[in-house]
Amino acid sequence: MARDTCLARVTAGVAVGGAIGGAVGAVYGTYEAVRYKVPGLLKIRYIGQTTLGSAAIFGLFLGAGSLIHCGKSY
């Protein structure tokens, strides 16, 4: 199998980072919503915002790390 292209590595990094960040964000958002007693349906909105924000940030960082790592050959 040929070596992956840089774009494929960065895309995979963003996807994995988004998945991990989303999972962590969902757990953390649920914890925070219960802890601060967010009322009613606002809990769903709060958890969603936390999940998407965490997924975006972690995906961005893991994609950037993959891009930096892509140029190195070992």
All heavy atoms as TSV, in Angstrom:
chain	resi	resn	atom	element	x	y	z
A	1	MET	N	N	0.837	-1.180	0.000
A	1	MET	CA	C	0.000	0.000	0.000
A	1	MET	C	C	0.884	1.246	0.000
A	1	MET	O	O	1.861	1.336	0.750
A	1	MET	CB	C	-0.883	-0.021	1.239
A	1	MET	CG	C	-1.927	1.050	1.250
A	1	MET	SD	S	-3.124	0.690	2.547
A	1	MET	CE	C	-3.278	2.277	3.252
A	2	ALA	N	N	0.571	2.173	-0.839
A	2	ALA	CA	C	1.369	3.388	-0.951
A	2	ALA	C	C	1.156	4.276	0.277
A	2	ALA	O	O	0.157	4.172	0.973
A	2	ALA	CB	C	0.969	4.147	-2.211
A	3	ARG	N	N	2.126	5.142	0.516
A	3	ARG	CA	C	2.001	6.075	1.643
A	3	ARG	C	C	0.839	7.019	1.418
A	3	ARG	O	O	0.551	7.418	0.289
A	3	ARG	CB	C	3.274	6.875	1.778
A	3	ARG	CG	C	4.408	6.053	2.338
A	3	ARG	CD	C	5.599	6.897	2.577
A	3	ARG	NE	N	5.282	7.896	3.602
A	3	ARG	CZ	C	6.189	8.426	4.408
A	3	ARG	NH1	N	7.438	8.063	4.291
A	3	ARG	NH2	N	5.866	9.315	5.302
A	4	ASP	N	N	0.182	7.352	2.491
A	4	ASP	CA	C	-0.950	8.273	2.401
A	4	ASP	C	C	-0.469	9.659	2.000
A	4	ASP	O	O	0.634	10.070	2.333
A	4	ASP	CB	C	-1.656	8.365	3.739
A	4	ASP	CG	C	-2.346	7.078	4.133
A	4	ASP	OD1	O	-2.475	6.184	3.294
A	4	ASP	OD2	O	-2.773	6.999	5.281
A	5	THR	N	N	-1.318	10.361	1.323
A	5	THR	CA	C	-0.983	11.735	0.991
A	5	THR	C	C	-1.160	12.595	2.232
A	5	THR	O	O	-1.792	12.200	3.214
A	5	THR	CB	C	-1.888	12.263	-0.129
A	5	THR	OG1	O	-3.231	12.281	0.345
A	5	THR	CG2	C	-1.779	11.408	-1.371
A	6	CYS	N	N	-0.604	13.759	2.174
A	6	CYS	CA	C	-0.689	14.674	3.314
A	6	CYS	C	C	-2.145	15.067	3.573
A	6	CYS	O	O	-2.574	15.147	4.726
A	6	CYS	CB	C	0.164	15.897	3.034
A	6	CYS	SG	S	0.366	16.970	4.454
A	7	LEU	N	N	-2.901	15.288	2.515
A	7	LEU	CA	C	-4.303	15.680	2.684
A	7	LEU	C	C	-5.108	14.572	3.363
A	7	LEU	O	O	-5.946	14.846	4.229
A	7	LEU	CB	C	-4.917	16.023	1.323
A	7	LEU	CG	C	-6.377	16.476	1.345
A	7	LEU	CD1	C	-6.515	17.753	2.160
A	7	LEU	CD2	C	-6.887	16.673	-0.061
A	8	ALA	N	N	-4.828	13.333	3.026
A	8	ALA	CA	C	-5.536	12.218	3.650
A	8	ALA	C	C	-5.191	12.118	5.132
A	8	ALA	O	O	-6.066	11.840	5.967
A	8	ALA	CB	C	-5.192	10.915	2.944
A	9	ARG	N	N	-3.951	12.359	5.470
A	9	ARG	CA	C	-3.557	12.321	6.881
A	9	ARG	C	C	-4.204	13.444	7.678
A	9	ARG	O	O	-4.664	13.243	8.798
A	9	ARG	CB	C	-2.042	12.428	7.020
A	9	ARG	CG	C	-1.321	11.169	6.639
A	9	ARG	CD	C	0.144	11.341	6.895
A	9	ARG	NE	N	0.851	10.101	6.593
A	9	ARG	CZ	C	2.042	9.827	7.048
A	9	ARG	NH1	N	2.678	10.699	7.808
A	9	ARG	NH2	N	2.619	8.697	6.737
A	10	VAL	N	N	-4.218	14.636	7.117
A	10	VAL	CA	C	-4.837	15.769	7.809
A	10	VAL	C	C	-6.331	15.539	7.960
A	10	VAL	O	O	-6.906	15.786	9.026
A	10	VAL	CB	C	-4.534	17.090	7.068
A	10	VAL	CG1	C	-5.326	18.236	7.660
A	10	VAL	CG2	C	-3.052	17.389	7.104
A	11	THR	N	N	-6.976	15.030	6.922
A	11	THR	CA	C	-8.406	14.749	6.991
A	11	THR	C	C	-8.711	13.697	8.052
A	11	THR	O	O	-9.666	13.834	8.821
A	11	THR	CB	C	-8.923	14.268	5.622
A	11	THR	OG1	O	-8.599	15.246	4.633
A	11	THR	CG2	C	-10.420	14.059	5.647
A	12	ALA	N	N	-7.886	12.670	8.110
A	12	ALA	CA	C	-8.070	11.644	9.139
A	12	ALA	C	C	-7.844	12.225	10.530
A	12	ALA	O	O	-8.567	11.887	11.473
A	12	ALA	CB	C	-7.131	10.478	8.891
A	13	GLY	N	N	-6.881	13.096	10.674
A	13	GLY	CA	C	-6.627	13.741	11.961
A	13	GLY	C	C	-7.794	14.595	12.414
A	13	GLY	O	O	-8.186	14.563	13.587
A	14	VAL	N	N	-8.372	15.345	11.481
A	14	VAL	CA	C	-9.534	16.175	11.817
A	14	VAL	C	C	-10.714	15.293	12.207
A	14	VAL	O	O	-11.433	15.586	13.175
A	14	VAL	CB	C	-9.892	17.107	10.643
A	14	VAL	CG1	C	-11.231	17.782	10.876
A	14	VAL	CG2	C	-8.804	18.146	10.437
A	15	ALA	N	N	-10.922	14.203	11.484
A	15	ALA	CA	C	-12.050	13.310	11.777
A	15	ALA	C	C	-11.894	12.638	13.137
A	15	ALA	O	O	-12.840	12.591	13.932
A	15	ALA	CB	C	-12.180	12.259	10.680
A	16	VAL	N	N	-10.712	12.132	13.422
A	16	VAL	CA	C	-10.483	11.482	14.714
A	16	VAL	C	C	-10.565	12.504	15.844
A	16	VAL	O	O	-11.168	12.245	16.889
A	16	VAL	CB	C	-9.123	10.748	14.713
A	16	VAL	CG1	C	-8.751	10.272	16.107
A	16	VAL	CG2	C	-9.149	9.585	13.750
A	17	GLY	N	N	-9.988	13.670	15.639
A	17	GLY	CA	C	-10.054	14.720	16.651
A	17	GLY	C	C	-11.478	15.180	16.909
A	17	GLY	O	O	-11.868	15.414	18.056
A	18	GLY	N	N	-12.258	15.281	15.851
A	18	GLY	CA	C	-13.657	15.666	16.021
A	18	GLY	C	C	-14.460	14.622	16.777
A	18	GLY	O	O	-15.294	14.948	17.617
A	19	ALA	N	N	-14.186	13.360	16.500
A	19	ALA	CA	C	-14.903	12.286	17.187
A	19	ALA	C	C	-14.538	12.241	18.670
A	19	ALA	O	O	-15.417	12.147	19.537
A	19	ALA	CB	C	-14.599	10.941	16.530
A	20	ILE	N	N	-13.256	12.321	18.963
A	20	ILE	CA	C	-12.824	12.280	20.363
A	20	ILE	C	C	-13.288	13.543	21.100
A	20	ILE	O	O	-13.794	13.474	22.223
A	20	ILE	CB	C	-11.301	12.114	20.457
A	20	ILE	CG1	C	-10.906	10.743	19.931
A	20	ILE	CG2	C	-10.813	12.303	21.891
A	20	ILE	CD1	C	-9.421	10.560	19.783
A	21	GLY	N	N	-13.126	14.688	20.469
A	21	GLY	CA	C	-13.567	15.938	21.085
A	21	GLY	C	C	-15.064	15.979	21.307
A	21	GLY	O	O	-15.541	16.493	22.320
A	22	GLY	N	N	-15.821	15.427	20.367
A	22	GLY	CA	C	-17.272	15.387	20.536
A	22	GLY	C	C	-17.689	14.496	21.687
A	22	GLY	O	O	-18.597	14.830	22.455
A	23	ALA	N	N	-17.033	13.362	21.821
A	23	ALA	CA	C	-17.358	12.449	22.919
A	23	ALA	C	C	-17.029	13.082	24.273
A	23	ALA	O	O	-17.839	13.045	25.207
A	23	ALA	CB	C	-16.605	11.136	22.753
A	24	VAL	N	N	-15.860	13.682	24.365
A	24	VAL	CA	C	-15.476	14.332	25.616
A	24	VAL	C	C	-16.378	15.529	25.897
A	24	VAL	O	O	-16.796	15.761	27.036
A	24	VAL	CB	C	-13.989	14.748	25.566
A	24	VAL	CG1	C	-13.616	15.627	26.750
A	24	VAL	CG2	C	-13.106	13.527	25.513
A	25	GLY	N	N	-16.710	16.284	24.868
A	25	GLY	CA	C	-17.589	17.439	25.036
A	25	GLY	C	C	-18.987	17.055	25.482
A	25	GLY	O	O	-19.610	17.759	26.278
A	26	ALA	N	N	-19.490	15.935	24.981
A	26	ALA	CA	C	-20.812	15.482	25.393
A	26	ALA	C	C	-20.831	15.082	26.868
A	26	ALA	O	O	-21.754	15.428	27.609
A	26	ALA	CB	C	-21.258	14.311	24.524
A	27	VAL	N	N	-19.798	14.387	27.289
A	27	VAL	CA	C	-19.716	13.979	28.698
A	27	VAL	C	C	-19.553	15.213	29.589
A	27	VAL	O	O	-20.252	15.365	30.602
A	27	VAL	CB	C	-18.558	12.983	28.915
A	27	VAL	CG1	C	-18.320	12.719	30.388
A	27	VAL	CG2	C	-18.844	11.692	28.179
A	28	TYR	N	N	-18.662	16.094	29.208
A	28	TYR	CA	C	-18.428	17.297	30.012
A	28	TYR	C	C	-19.647	18.217	30.010
A	28	TYR	O	O	-19.999	18.790	31.049
A	28	TYR	CB	C	-17.198	18.038	29.491
A	28	TYR	CG	C	-16.838	19.251	30.310
A	28	TYR	CD1	C	-16.318	19.109	31.589
A	28	TYR	CD2	C	-17.027	20.533	29.817
A	28	TYR	CE1	C	-15.989	20.214	32.359
A	28	TYR	CE2	C	-16.711	21.644	30.573
A	28	TYR	CZ	C	-16.192	21.477	31.845
A	28	TYR	OH	O	-15.887	22.575	32.599
A	29	GLY	N	N	-20.292	18.369	28.867
A	29	GLY	CA	C	-21.477	19.213	28.789
A	29	GLY	C	C	-22.619	18.681	29.636
A	29	GLY	O	O	-23.344	19.450	30.280
A	30	THR	N	N	-22.789	17.369	29.647
A	30	THR	CA	C	-23.824	16.767	30.486
A	30	THR	C	C	-23.514	16.994	31.956
A	30	THR	O	O	-24.403	17.350	32.741
A	30	THR	CB	C	-23.924	15.255	30.197
A	30	THR	OG1	O	-24.195	15.078	28.805
A	30	THR	CG2	C	-25.023	14.620	31.018
A	31	TYR	N	N	-22.257	16.801	32.324
A	31	TYR	CA	C	-21.847	17.035	33.713
A	31	TYR	C	C	-22.110	18.487	34.126
A	31	TYR	O	O	-22.661	18.753	35.197
A	31	TYR	CB	C	-20.370	16.678	33.884
A	31	TYR	CG	C	-19.784	17.125	35.194
A	31	TYR	CD1	C	-20.109	16.465	36.375
A	31	TYR	CD2	C	-18.915	18.209	35.257
A	31	TYR	CE1	C	-19.583	16.878	37.589
A	31	TYR	CE2	C	-18.388	18.620	36.453
A	31	TYR	CZ	C	-18.720	17.963	37.620
A	31	TYR	OH	O	-18.194	18.384	38.802
A	32	GLU	N	N	-21.710	19.430	33.292
A	32	GLU	CA	C	-21.895	20.843	33.609
A	32	GLU	C	C	-23.372	21.223	33.662
A	32	GLU	O	O	-23.776	22.019	34.508
A	32	GLU	CB	C	-21.176	21.715	32.578
A	32	GLU	CG	C	-19.678	21.682	32.707
A	32	GLU	CD	C	-19.181	22.407	33.946
A	32	GLU	OE1	O	-19.664	23.518	34.231
A	32	GLU	OE2	O	-18.324	21.840	34.634
A	33	ALA	N	N	-24.180	20.679	32.754
A	33	ALA	CA	C	-25.610	21.005	32.743
A	33	ALA	C	C	-26.291	20.515	34.019
A	33	ALA	O	O	-27.160	21.192	34.568
A	33	ALA	CB	C	-26.279	20.388	31.520
A	34	VAL	N	N	-25.895	19.349	34.488
A	34	VAL	CA	C	-26.475	18.830	35.734
A	34	VAL	C	C	-25.926	19.594	36.932
A	34	VAL	O	O	-26.667	19.921	37.858
A	34	VAL	CB	C	-26.197	17.315	35.850
A	34	VAL	CG1	C	-26.585	16.790	37.210
A	34	VAL	CG2	C	-26.933	16.562	34.757
A	35	ARG	N	N	-24.647	19.894	36.892
A	35	ARG	CA	C	-24.017	20.581	38.020
A	35	ARG	C	C	-24.594	21.967	38.240
A	35	ARG	O	O	-24.862	22.370	39.373
A	35	ARG	CB	C	-22.519	20.683	37.772
A	35	ARG	CG	C	-21.769	21.396	38.857
A	35	ARG	CD	C	-20.289	21.445	38.560
A	35	ARG	NE	N	-19.596	22.232	39.554
A	35	ARG	CZ	C	-18.371	22.689	39.406
A	35	ARG	NH1	N	-17.710	22.428	38.310
A	35	ARG	NH2	N	-17.820	23.404	40.344
A	36	TYR	N	N	-24.788	22.722	37.165
A	36	TYR	CA	C	-25.296	24.088	37.282
A	36	TYR	C	C	-26.814	24.158	37.184
A	36	TYR	O	O	-27.376	25.250	37.121
A	36	TYR	CB	C	-24.651	24.994	36.234
A	36	TYR	CG	C	-23.194	25.225	36.498
A	36	TYR	CD1	C	-22.237	24.877	35.556
A	36	TYR	CD2	C	-22.759	25.779	37.688
A	36	TYR	CE1	C	-20.891	25.082	35.798
A	36	TYR	CE2	C	-21.425	25.997	37.949
A	36	TYR	CZ	C	-20.493	25.648	36.997
A	36	TYR	OH	O	-19.157	25.850	37.246
A	37	LYS	N	N	-27.469	23.006	37.150
A	37	LYS	CA	C	-28.931	22.919	37.143
A	37	LYS	C	C	-29.551	23.771	36.024
A	37	LYS	O	O	-30.419	24.611	36.269
A	37	LYS	CB	C	-29.490	23.319	38.503
A	37	LYS	CG	C	-29.030	22.388	39.594
A	37	LYS	CD	C	-29.581	22.771	40.939
A	37	LYS	CE	C	-29.103	21.753	41.949
A	37	LYS	NZ	N	-28.698	22.295	43.192
A	38	VAL	N	N	-29.100	23.544	34.809
A	38	VAL	CA	C	-29.650	24.232	33.641
A	38	VAL	C	C	-31.082	23.745	33.457
A	38	VAL	O	O	-31.339	22.547	33.444
A	38	VAL	CB	C	-28.799	23.936	32.385
A	38	VAL	CG1	C	-29.389	24.593	31.166
A	38	VAL	CG2	C	-27.367	24.390	32.590
A	39	PRO	N	N	-32.051	24.659	33.322
A	39	PRO	CA	C	-33.453	24.243	33.294
A	39	PRO	C	C	-33.897	23.647	31.956
A	39	PRO	O	O	-33.456	24.066	30.883
A	39	PRO	CB	C	-34.213	25.547	33.573
A	39	PRO	CG	C	-33.293	26.619	33.093
A	39	PRO	CD	C	-31.903	26.103	33.332
A	40	GLY	N	N	-34.766	22.659	32.039
A	40	GLY	CA	C	-35.518	22.100	30.924
A	40	GLY	C	C	-34.751	21.791	29.657
A	40	GLY	O	O	-33.724	21.132	29.661
A	41	LEU	N	N	-35.323	22.278	28.545
A	41	LEU	CA	C	-34.755	21.985	27.236
A	41	LEU	C	C	-33.461	22.757	26.952
A	41	LEU	O	O	-32.778	22.468	25.977
A	41	LEU	CB	C	-35.780	22.281	26.139
A	41	LEU	CG	C	-36.990	21.344	26.103
A	41	LEU	CD1	C	-37.972	21.787	25.030
A	41	LEU	CD2	C	-36.560	19.918	25.861
A	42	LEU	N	N	-33.143	23.696	27.801
A	42	LEU	CA	C	-31.870	24.391	27.629
A	42	LEU	C	C	-30.694	23.462	27.883
A	42	LEU	O	O	-29.581	23.727	27.440
A	42	LEU	CB	C	-31.791	25.606	28.558
A	42	LEU	CG	C	-32.703	26.774	28.200
A	42	LEU	CD1	C	-32.594	27.863	29.248
A	42	LEU	CD2	C	-32.371	27.309	26.829
A	43	LYS	N	N	-30.934	22.363	28.611
A	43	LYS	CA	C	-29.874	21.375	28.820
A	43	LYS	C	C	-29.413	20.793	27.491
A	43	LYS	O	O	-28.216	20.629	27.267
A	43	LYS	CB	C	-30.373	20.233	29.709
A	43	LYS	CG	C	-30.410	20.549	31.147
A	43	LYS	CD	C	-30.863	19.342	31.948
A	43	LYS	CE	C	-31.028	19.757	33.391
A	43	LYS	NZ	N	-31.586	18.713	34.210
A	44	ILE	N	N	-30.358	20.484	26.621
A	44	ILE	CA	C	-30.008	19.904	25.318
A	44	ILE	C	C	-29.193	20.898	24.505
A	44	ILE	O	O	-28.198	20.533	23.873
A	44	ILE	CB	C	-31.281	19.470	24.565
A	44	ILE	CG1	C	-31.966	18.351	25.342
A	44	ILE	CG2	C	-30.954	19.031	23.146
A	44	ILE	CD1	C	-33.326	17.971	24.819
A	45	ARG	N	N	-29.593	22.160	24.537
A	45	ARG	CA	C	-28.859	23.190	23.805
A	45	ARG	C	C	-27.453	23.357	24.377
A	45	ARG	O	O	-26.470	23.472	23.639
A	45	ARG	CB	C	-29.617	24.503	23.877
A	45	ARG	CG	C	-28.966	25.615	23.123
A	45	ARG	CD	C	-29.804	26.869	23.186
A	45	ARG	NE	N	-29.146	27.941	22.478
A	45	ARG	CZ	C	-29.565	29.176	22.492
A	45	ARG	NH1	N	-30.658	29.503	23.149
A	45	ARG	NH2	N	-28.908	30.090	21.832
A	46	TYR	N	N	-27.343	23.366	25.689
A	46	TYR	CA	C	-26.045	23.523	26.347
A	46	TYR	C	C	-25.124	22.349	26.031
A	46	TYR	O	O	-23.951	22.543	25.710
A	46	TYR	CB	C	-26.252	23.654	27.858
A	46	TYR	CG	C	-24.993	23.970	28.608
A	46	TYR	CD1	C	-24.504	25.264	28.662
A	46	TYR	CD2	C	-24.273	22.970	29.258
A	46	TYR	CE1	C	-23.338	25.564	29.341
A	46	TYR	CE2	C	-23.107	23.255	29.938
A	46	TYR	CZ	C	-22.645	24.560	29.972
A	46	TYR	OH	O	-21.484	24.840	30.634
A	47	ILE	N	N	-25.660	21.154	26.108
A	47	ILE	CA	C	-24.856	19.967	25.807
A	47	ILE	C	C	-24.426	19.981	24.340
A	47	ILE	O	O	-23.286	19.653	24.010
A	47	ILE	CB	C	-25.635	18.687	26.156
A	47	ILE	CG1	C	-25.836	18.587	27.664
A	47	ILE	CG2	C	-24.921	17.441	25.635
A	47	ILE	CD1	C	-26.827	17.519	28.087
A	48	GLY	N	N	-25.317	20.366	23.446
A	48	GLY	CA	C	-24.988	20.447	22.021
A	48	GLY	C	C	-23.899	21.469	21.734
A	48	GLY	O	O	-22.976	21.205	20.950
A	49	GLN	N	N	-24.001	22.635	22.359
A	49	GLN	CA	C	-22.984	23.657	22.158
A	49	GLN	C	C	-21.624	23.194	22.674
A	49	GLN	O	O	-20.592	23.414	22.028
A	49	GLN	CB	C	-23.377	24.951	22.865
A	49	GLN	CG	C	-24.471	25.720	22.176
A	49	GLN	CD	C	-24.871	26.960	22.959
A	49	GLN	OE1	O	-24.584	27.075	24.147
A	49	GLN	NE2	N	-25.544	27.882	22.293
A	50	THR	N	N	-21.624	22.566	23.824
A	50	THR	CA	C	-20.373	22.075	24.383
A	50	THR	C	C	-19.778	20.982	23.509
A	50	THR	O	O	-18.568	20.951	23.270
A	50	THR	CB	C	-20.599	21.538	25.812
A	50	THR	OG1	O	-21.249	22.550	26.576
A	50	THR	CG2	C	-19.300	21.160	26.472
A	51	THR	N	N	-20.630	20.094	23.007
A	51	THR	CA	C	-20.161	19.001	22.155
A	51	THR	C	C	-19.557	19.529	20.860
A	51	THR	O	O	-18.450	19.135	20.468
A	51	THR	CB	C	-21.318	18.041	21.847
A	51	THR	OG1	O	-21.834	17.532	23.075
A	51	THR	CG2	C	-20.872	16.901	20.965
A	52	LEU	N	N	-20.262	20.415	20.196
A	52	LEU	CA	C	-19.765	20.947	18.921
A	52	LEU	C	C	-18.515	21.802	19.105
A	52	LEU	O	O	-17.577	21.731	18.302
A	52	LEU	CB	C	-20.860	21.745	18.221
A	52	LEU	CG	C	-22.015	20.922	17.669
A	52	LEU	CD1	C	-23.074	21.839	17.054
A	52	LEU	CD2	C	-21.535	19.919	16.649
A	53	GLY	N	N	-18.486	22.595	20.146
A	53	GLY	CA	C	-17.315	23.426	20.399
A	53	GLY	C	C	-16.078	22.595	20.690
A	53	GLY	O	O	-14.994	22.853	20.167
A	54	SER	N	N	-16.241	21.589	21.516
A	54	SER	CA	C	-15.122	20.719	21.850
A	54	SER	C	C	-14.648	19.929	20.631
A	54	SER	O	O	-13.450	19.767	20.411
A	54	SER	CB	C	-15.533	19.774	22.979
A	54	SER	OG	O	-14.501	18.907	23.316
A	55	ALA	N	N	-15.594	19.439	19.830
A	55	ALA	CA	C	-15.236	18.690	18.625
A	55	ALA	C	C	-14.488	19.575	17.631
A	55	ALA	O	O	-13.496	19.142	17.031
A	55	ALA	CB	C	-16.489	18.108	17.977
A	56	ALA	N	N	-14.941	20.808	17.468
A	56	ALA	CA	C	-14.285	21.714	16.523
A	56	ALA	C	C	-12.867	22.061	16.963
A	56	ALA	O	O	-11.925	22.019	16.161
A	56	ALA	CB	C	-15.114	22.983	16.365
A	57	ILE	N	N	-12.705	22.381	18.233
A	57	ILE	CA	C	-11.385	22.775	18.732
A	57	ILE	C	C	-10.406	21.609	18.682
A	57	ILE	O	O	-9.278	21.737	18.199
A	57	ILE	CB	C	-11.494	23.331	20.170
A	57	ILE	CG1	C	-12.257	24.653	20.175
A	57	ILE	CG2	C	-10.125	23.514	20.798
A	57	ILE	CD1	C	-11.584	25.768	19.404
A	58	PHE	N	N	-10.838	20.443	19.170
A	58	PHE	CA	C	-9.919	19.308	19.195
A	58	PHE	C	C	-9.622	18.819	17.782
A	58	PHE	O	O	-8.499	18.412	17.483
A	58	PHE	CB	C	-10.487	18.179	20.054
A	58	PHE	CG	C	-9.453	17.201	20.508
A	58	PHE	CD1	C	-8.514	17.567	21.442
A	58	PHE	CD2	C	-9.408	15.929	19.992
A	58	PHE	CE1	C	-7.545	16.680	21.858
A	58	PHE	CE2	C	-8.447	15.026	20.397
A	58	PHE	CZ	C	-7.507	15.408	21.340
A	59	GLY	N	N	-10.619	18.859	16.896
A	59	GLY	CA	C	-10.383	18.490	15.505
A	59	GLY	C	C	-9.398	19.429	14.833
A	59	GLY	O	O	-8.535	18.997	14.058
A	60	LEU	N	N	-9.514	20.716	15.134
A	60	LEU	CA	C	-8.591	21.698	14.571
A	60	LEU	C	C	-7.165	21.428	15.030
A	60	LEU	O	O	-6.232	21.408	14.220
A	60	LEU	CB	C	-9.014	23.112	14.987
A	60	LEU	CG	C	-8.073	24.234	14.577
A	60	LEU	CD1	C	-8.193	24.495	13.081
A	60	LEU	CD2	C	-8.367	25.479	15.368
A	61	PHE	N	N	-6.993	21.185	16.323
A	61	PHE	CA	C	-5.646	20.952	16.844
A	61	PHE	C	C	-5.055	19.644	16.338
A	61	PHE	O	O	-3.872	19.585	16.007
A	61	PHE	CB	C	-5.645	20.981	18.368
A	61	PHE	CG	C	-5.724	22.371	18.933
A	61	PHE	CD1	C	-6.626	22.663	19.941
A	61	PHE	CD2	C	-4.918	23.377	18.467
A	61	PHE	CE1	C	-6.706	23.938	20.466
A	61	PHE	CE2	C	-4.989	24.658	18.980
A	61	PHE	CZ	C	-5.892	24.938	19.987
A	62	LEU	N	N	-5.855	18.595	16.274
A	62	LEU	CA	C	-5.315	17.330	15.795
A	62	LEU	C	C	-5.025	17.400	14.290
A	62	LEU	O	O	-4.053	16.812	13.816
A	62	LEU	CB	C	-6.272	16.184	16.104
A	62	LEU	CG	C	-5.646	14.802	16.158
A	62	LEU	CD1	C	-4.542	14.768	17.201
A	62	LEU	CD2	C	-6.675	13.763	16.499
A	63	GLY	N	N	-5.840	18.145	13.542
A	63	GLY	CA	C	-5.562	18.346	12.124
A	63	GLY	C	C	-4.287	19.148	11.905
A	63	GLY	O	O	-3.478	18.834	11.035
A	64	ALA	N	N	-4.090	20.169	12.729
A	64	ALA	CA	C	-2.869	20.971	12.620
A	64	ALA	C	C	-1.649	20.143	12.998
A	64	ALA	O	O	-0.595	20.239	12.349
A	64	ALA	CB	C	-2.966	22.202	13.515
A	65	GLY	N	N	-1.789	19.309	14.003
A	65	GLY	CA	C	-0.684	18.437	14.384
A	65	GLY	C	C	-0.357	17.441	13.294
A	65	GLY	O	O	0.806	17.123	13.039
A	66	SER	N	N	-1.389	16.932	12.631
A	66	SER	CA	C	-1.158	16.008	11.514
A	66	SER	C	C	-0.473	16.719	10.352
A	66	SER	O	O	0.372	16.134	9.676
A	66	SER	CB	C	-2.491	15.414	11.044
A	66	SER	OG	O	-3.083	14.656	12.055
A	67	LEU	N	N	-0.831	17.958	10.119
A	67	LEU	CA	C	-0.201	18.735	9.053
A	67	LEU	C	C	1.271	18.983	9.356
A	67	LEU	O	O	2.123	18.852	8.473
A	67	LEU	CB	C	-0.934	20.062	8.855
A	67	LEU	CG	C	-0.413	20.971	7.749
A	67	LEU	CD1	C	-0.592	20.309	6.401
A	67	LEU	CD2	C	-1.124	22.312	7.784
A	68	ILE	N	N	1.575	19.322	10.596
A	68	ILE	CA	C	2.970	19.541	10.984
A	68	ILE	C	C	3.755	18.239	10.872
A	68	ILE	O	O	4.881	18.217	10.376
A	68	ILE	CB	C	3.042	20.110	12.409
A	68	ILE	CG1	C	2.487	21.536	12.420
A	68	ILE	CG2	C	4.464	20.086	12.950
A	68	ILE	CD1	C	2.287	22.094	13.801
A	69	HIS	N	N	3.147	17.157	11.318
A	69	HIS	CA	C	3.818	15.864	11.313
A	69	HIS	C	C	3.970	15.315	9.900
A	69	HIS	O	O	4.853	14.499	9.625
A	69	HIS	CB	C	3.051	14.886	12.184
A	69	HIS	CG	C	3.758	13.596	12.414
A	69	HIS	ND1	N	3.560	12.507	11.627
A	69	HIS	CD2	C	4.680	13.241	13.338
A	69	HIS	CE1	C	4.319	11.529	12.056
A	69	HIS	NE2	N	5.014	11.950	13.105
A	70	CYS	N	N	3.126	15.759	8.988
A	70	CYS	CA	C	3.113	15.251	7.613
A	70	CYS	C	C	4.419	15.543	6.879
A	70	CYS	O	O	4.860	14.753	6.065
A	70	CYS	CB	C	1.934	15.879	6.863
A	70	CYS	SG	S	1.715	15.254	5.218
A	71	GLY	N	N	5.040	16.648	7.185
A	71	GLY	CA	C	6.256	17.029	6.480
A	71	GLY	C	C	7.491	16.287	6.932
A	71	GLY	O	O	8.526	16.330	6.274
A	72	LYS	N	N	7.416	15.593	8.057
A	72	LYS	CA	C	8.578	14.889	8.584
A	72	LYS	C	C	8.649	13.472	8.040
A	72	LYS	O	O	7.649	12.798	7.932
A	72	LYS	CB	C	8.502	14.833	10.122
A	72	LYS	CG	C	8.563	16.188	10.776
A	72	LYS	CD	C	8.477	16.032	12.280
A	72	LYS	CE	C	8.510	17.401	12.945
A	72	LYS	NZ	N	8.408	17.296	14.392
A	73	SER	N	N	9.831	13.042	7.709
A	73	SER	CA	C	10.010	11.648	7.285
A	73	SER	C	C	10.989	10.990	8.244
A	73	SER	O	O	12.053	11.511	8.545
A	73	SER	CB	C	10.538	11.580	5.861
A	73	SER	OG	O	11.774	12.231	5.775
A	74	TYR	N	N	10.621	9.825	8.726
A	74	TYR	CA	C	11.452	9.127	9.705
A	74	TYR	C	C	12.094	7.927	9.089
A	74	TYR	O	O	11.631	7.216	8.337
A	74	TYR	CB	C	10.621	8.714	10.921
A	74	TYR	CG	C	10.109	9.877	11.714
A	74	TYR	CD1	C	8.773	10.248	11.670
A	74	TYR	CD2	C	10.969	10.631	12.498
A	74	TYR	CE1	C	8.307	11.319	12.389
A	74	TYR	CE2	C	10.515	11.702	13.224
A	74	TYR	CZ	C	9.180	12.045	13.169
A	74	TYR	OH	O	8.731	13.098	13.891
